[in-house]
Amino acid sequence: MSGTSVDGVDVALIETDGERIASFGASLTVPYADDVRRTIRAAFGAEQPSEATRTAERAVTAAHVAAARRWSSEQGVALSSLDVVGFHGQTITHRPEKHFTWQIGDGAGLARALGVRVVNDLRTDDVAAGGQGAPLVPVFHAALVRNLPRPLAVVNIGGVGNVTWIGDDDSLLAFDTGPGNGPIDDWCARRAGQRYDKDGTLAAAGTVDRGRVARFGEHLFFARVPPKSLDRGDFNDAWTEGLSVADGAATLTRGTARAIALAARHFPAPVSQWVICGGGARNPTLLRAIAEETGDRVVTAADLGWDGDALEAQAFAFLAVRSLRGLPLTFPGTTGVPRPMTGGRLSEP
């Protein structure tokens, strides 16, 4: 898995039939080199192949090959022992209103390099059928929380935030909540010379501009009824321009929390617990802000014994198995697709 934050490649092993999870294996995160990150970002927003997108795809594929081989070597698990690899690829453009989404990454090339069959291109069929193509993780979230009290909400905070509401009867509602870490990361890069706000320390040192947060909360996206999804660039840090570095980080962090809290207006029933995963779960300042904004109990994936860093990589392994079995990946309540749909492209080594 490589997410909208463009941090790197997450590798994870699970044993599953695509319905229940039998066991979790070891995981690994391999950060992208700075030049690879720049190469990928140069392809953002593209809707046609170009030298920039081809260069980025080669870089993404090579990074995933290297990460999988390193994981295999460090964990002593032969790649030949794997049944299938789920390969998300790197989203460079997501425009479901145009029935268009693009995750670069050469599935056939990855299969040849690893000697393992690969399932990739997991969003295209959904978008072509009128779905949002995102989020894809809800059916995995439902498998994870099978033994927890419900309704509850699972929030993944990457570059963009998304939520899965899971009801008592396993019913699912999922959608993007708004900005995640993306605008905070951009602000830190532009104003503080750092890639992200480590441990939320910059935000913790600042003062939230509550007037700006209130106006931010009036954005039309938050009132839109799901299904809805976002491109990484749909929200940015421009609304905090003019603030100090720390105050801007504090205000953007509170904005992300406000967006998550506003998602609850669309839930079929209230939740008493929010489970936070993704990079945002490592930001104590953001977690406190979410608890204050929602007024509910907030726990992290780690608090429940989940590997929060590996969760999305595990999800794409789970989805790959569902794809092989022809099981649905997306549903009317998760992406707005007209009917439950499978998806993905299988490449043999």
Stockholm file with secondary structure:
# STOCKHOLM 1.0

chainA/1-349         MSGTSVDGVDVALIETDGERIASFGASLTVPYADDVRRTIRAAFGAEQPSEATRTAERAVTAAHVAAARRWSSEQGVALSSLDVVGFHGQTITHRPEKHFTWQIGDGAGLARALGVRVVNDLRTDDVAAGGQGAPLVPVFHAALVRNLPRPLAVVNIGGVGNVTWIGDDDSLLAFDTGPGNGPIDDWCARRAGQRYDKDGTLAAAGTVDRGRVARFGEHLFFARVPPKSLDRGDFNDAWTEGLSVADGAATLTRGTARAIALAARHFPAPVSQWVICGGGARNPTLLRAIAEETGDRVVTAADLGWDGDALEAQAFAFLAVRSLRGLPLTFPGTTGVPRPMTGGRLSEP
#=GR chainA/1-349 SS CCCTTCCEEEEEEEEECSSSEEEEEEEEEEECCHHHHHHHHTTTTCCSCCHHHHHHHHHHHHHHHHHHHHHHHHHTCCGGGCSCEEECCEEEEEEGGGTEEEEECCHHHHHHHHTSCEEECCSHHHHHTTCCCCCCCHHHHHHHTTTSCSSEEEEEESSEEEEEEECTTSCEEEEEEEECSHHHHHHIIIIISSSSCGGGHHHHTSCCCHHHHHHHTTCHHHHSCSSCCCCTTSSCSGGGTTSCHHHHHHHHHHHHHHHHHHGGGGCSSCCSEEEEESGGGGCHHHHHHHHHHHCSEEEETGGGTCCTTTHHHHHHHHHHHHHHHTCCSBCTTTTCCSSCBCCCEEECC
#=GC SS_cons         CCCTTCCEEEEEEEEECSSSEEEEEEEEEEECCHHHHHHHHTTTTCCSCCHHHHHHHHHHHHHHHHHHHHHHHHHTCCGGGCSCEEECCEEEEEEGGGTEEEEECCHHHHHHHHTSCEEECCSHHHHHTTCCCCCCCHHHHHHHTTTSCSSEEEEEESSEEEEEEECTTSCEEEEEEEECSHHHHHHIIIIISSSSCGGGHHHHTSCCCHHHHHHHTTCHHHHSCSSCCCCTTSSCSGGGTTSCHHHHHHHHHHHHHHHHHHGGGGCSSCCSEEEEESGGGGCHHHHHHHHHHHCSEEEETGGGTCCTTTHHHHHHHHHHHHHHHTCCSBCTTTTCCSSCBCCCEEECC
//
